[in-house]
Amino acid sequence: MDESNTSFLVLVALGATVGLILGGVSLFFVTVLWRSIEEVPEDPESDPDQND
């Protein structure tokens, strides 16, 4: 293999590694944010329907 192919493969490997890392981080944040959005606790004091 000549030097141009080697450097190209190194760039491809680095890009794939960075993509996997960033994909894992983004997946982690999406799941954390999705859980925090779905698990919103209901505050009975701020419910406008309950006016006693």
LINLIN-V662980 format. One record per helix or strand. SS is the DSSP state (@ for helix, = for strand). FROM is the first residue (numbers start at 1). TO is the last residue. If there is no record, write none. Layout:
SS;FROM;TO
SS;FROM;TO
This chain:
@;3;38
@;44;46
